[in-house]
Amino acid sequence: MTITQLEYLVAIADYGHFGKAADACSVTQPSLSMQIQKLEEELEVQLLDRKKQPTQPTEIGALIVQQARHVLQSCEKLKGIVDERKNELAGEVRLGVIPTVAPYLVPLFLKQFLNTYSDIRLKITEQNTESIIEQLKNGQLDIGLMATPFQDDMLKEYPLFYEELLVYVSPEHSLYYKKYAVPEELDPNELWLLEEGHCLRSQIEHLCQLTRQAADLHQIEYKAGSLETLKKMVNTSGGMTILPELATQDFTEDQLELIRYFQTPAPVREVGLVTSRNYLKEKIVAALSEEIQKVVPAKMLRQEERAVVSL
């Protein structure tokens, strides 16, 4: 049994396809298949159900995959110890970013980060909060860039900045004629929200739950998957939505006229980096934190007179 065989097995479990797993591992499919066959022969069990599409682990195979993940995490931990001792900022870093942060923040810091740390290979995927947390815990991701804080002893958090939440309102709505918004004015039946699974939706619900009480959130039939969709729904169908501040940085003057701020204390979401407790490459986390904090507006680095909205 080899580490390589375990890597191949986990890749097949993740991708559900021999060809895709081979591409991810940078090997030919015959080579990958041969190593899996050798592993099955050594263990004297069938690890994969090749008849199913996508390919799935057998019952005992799922247990082996789970243990293989722990073994691979331990191997990464060994490498991390060496890298920390050598003070090297190098190697592959798997970064998961939530969709309400990725398009507005990643382009701001990515180029400079890669230029500064040329030995780091960033592998970035957009995923929702629940998926990132799960993959941090099972070792499929190294770092998450997401809304915080959490109450999870298995994770370690590094707060970065505090992003104000703003109301984007149609000119046809009564709120358009007011200077500031207060939670009591946000009728849930006129509020466009992201679909379930997005942390921003949960934060908006927490922000308004004390004043909504019996709000009928289920009456909103259209649940969008992106902030861009929400903005367009307001533009074309009226109502309002709530946007994080970075999503408005490239707004035109006409779009900025549709923004209404909340009264003080302004509601904000905390955005930070998250790792598992076992992740050792703290210098990489520190480097990533530094580059991100360089590109966000200075006022976002302070929490004063702001109320962090719960997840």
PEHU-V467606 format. One record per backbone hydrogen bond with DSSP energy under -1.0 kcal/mol. NH is the residue of the N-H (numbers start at 1). CO is the residue of the C=O. If there is no record, write none. Layout:
BEGIN
<<NH & CO> <NH & CO>>
END
This chain:
BEGIN
<<6 & 2> <7 & 3> <8 & 4> <9 & 5> <10 & 6> <11 & 7> <12 & 8> <13 & 9> <14 & 10> <15 & 11> <16 & 12> <21 & 17> <22 & 18> <23 & 19> <24 & 20> <25 & 21> <27 & 22> <32 & 28> <33 & 29> <34 & 30> <35 & 31> <36 & 32> <37 & 33> <38 & 34> <39 & 35> <40 & 36> <41 & 37> <42 & 38> <43 & 39> <44 & 40> <45 & 40> <49 & 56> <55 & 16> <56 & 49> <58 & 47> <62 & 58> <64 & 60> <65 & 61> <66 & 62> <67 & 63> <68 & 64> <69 & 65> <70 & 66> <71 & 67> <72 & 68> <73 & 69> <74 & 70> <75 & 71> <76 & 72> <77 & 73> <78 & 74> <79 & 75> <80 & 76> <81 & 77> <82 & 78> <83 & 79> <84 & 80> <85 & 81> <86 & 82> <88 & 83> <91 & 119> <93 & 121> <95 & 123> <96 & 143> <97 & 125> <98 & 145> <101 & 98> <102 & 98> <105 & 101> <106 & 102> <108 & 105> <109 & 105> <110 & 106> <113 & 109> <114 & 110> <115 & 111> <116 & 112> <117 & 113> <120 & 117> <121 & 91> <123 & 93> <125 & 95> <127 & 97> <132 & 128> <133 & 129> <134 & 130> <135 & 131> <136 & 132> <137 & 133> <138 & 134> <140 & 135> <141 & 135> <142 & 94> <143 & 94> <144 & 274> <145 & 96> <146 & 272> <148 & 270> <155 & 152> <156 & 275> <158 & 273> <160 & 271> <161 & 271> <162 & 300> <163 & 269> <165 & 267> <166 & 243> <167 & 260> <168 & 241> <169 & 258> <170 & 239> <173 & 170> <176 & 173> <177 & 174> <178 & 175> <181 & 261> <185 & 182> <186 & 183> <187 & 185> <190 & 187> <192 & 240> <195 & 224> <198 & 195> <202 & 198> <203 & 199> <204 & 200> <205 & 201> <206 & 202> <207 & 203> <208 & 204> <209 & 205> <212 & 208> <213 & 209> <214 & 212> <217 & 215> <219 & 216> <220 & 217> <224 & 193> <230 & 226> <231 & 227> <232 & 228> <233 & 229> <234 & 230> <235 & 231> <236 & 232> <237 & 233> <238 & 234> <240 & 190> <241 & 168> <243 & 166> <245 & 164> <247 & 244> <248 & 245> <249 & 246> <251 & 248> <256 & 252> <257 & 253> <258 & 255> <259 & 256> <260 & 167> <263 & 181> <266 & 305> <268 & 307> <269 & 163> <271 & 161> <272 & 146> <273 & 158> <274 & 144> <275 & 156> <277 & 154> <279 & 276> <282 & 280> <285 & 281> <286 & 282> <287 & 283> <288 & 284> <289 & 285> <290 & 286> <291 & 287> <292 & 288> <293 & 289> <294 & 290> <295 & 292> <300 & 297> <301 & 298> <302 & 299> <306 & 303> <307 & 266> <309 & 268>>
END
